[in-house]
Amino acid sequence: VQLQASGGGLVQAGGSLKLSCAASLRTFSSYPMGWFRQAPGKEREFVAAVARSGGDTYYKDSVKGRFTISRDNAEKTVYLQMNSLKPEDTAVYYCARSRVQPVSQSRDAYDLWGQGTLVTVSS
């Protein structure tokens, strides 16, 4: 397994979760990384991305100010801190590796995907 996501669970609205994605990639620091999510019956959508160095980050408008993406290149891990969660954040969350630079919000730019971790936010 090259990308292993974890940290999902059930949380009440207003709560927090922190997702992790551990990579078994020799060149992890060479790639931008992203988080996507897919709710039941909906398309997979971009949530957040981080540049190779971790210095630049990008977010879907609806999560700005609530979610924070970060990475630790020494640990080969990317994180998604999710605060003030809402029921509409309920989805399976996937981490992914981008094959292009600069960072893209397009699914087509990502060529390696983790298995997903389920986040359920109750009202």
RAJO-V88918 format. One record per backbone hydrogen bond with DSSP energy under -1.0 kcal/mol. CO is the residue of the C=O (numbers start at 1). NH is the residue of the N-H. E is the energy in kcal/mol with one decimal. If there is no record, write none. Layout:
CO | NH | E
CO | NH | E
This chain:
2 | 24 | -2.5
4 | 22 | -2.5
6 | 20 | -2.5
9 | 120 | -2.8
11 | 122 | -2.5
12 | 15 | -2.3
15 | 85 | -2.3
17 | 82 | -3.3
19 | 80 | -2.1
20 | 6 | -2.5
21 | 78 | -2.1
22 | 4 | -2.5
25 | 28 | -1.2
27 | 30 | -2.0
28 | 31 | -1.7
32 | 98 | -2.6
33 | 50 | -2.9
34 | 96 | -2.3
35 | 47 | -2.5
35 | 48 | -1.8
36 | 94 | -2.9
37 | 45 | -3.2
38 | 92 | -2.3
39 | 42 | -2.3
45 | 37 | -2.3
47 | 60 | -2.7
48 | 35 | -3.1
49 | 58 | -2.3
50 | 33 | -2.2
56 | 51 | -2.8
58 | 49 | -2.1
60 | 63 | -1.8
63 | 66 | -2.3
63 | 67 | -2.5
66 | 83 | -2.1
68 | 81 | -3.0
70 | 79 | -3.1
72 | 77 | -1.9
76 | 23 | -3.0
77 | 72 | -3.0
78 | 21 | -1.8
79 | 70 | -1.6
80 | 19 | -2.7
81 | 68 | -2.4
82 | 17 | -2.1
85 | 14 | -3.2
86 | 89 | -2.5
87 | 90 | -1.7
91 | 119 | -2.9
92 | 38 | -2.2
93 | 117 | -2.1
94 | 36 | -3.0
95 | 114 | -2.6
96 | 34 | -2.6
97 | 111 | -1.8
106 | 109 | -1.5
107 | 110 | -1.9
109 | 99 | -3.4
112 | 97 | -2.5
117 | 93 | -3.0
119 | 91 | -1.9
120 | 11 | -2.7
122 | 13 | -2.5
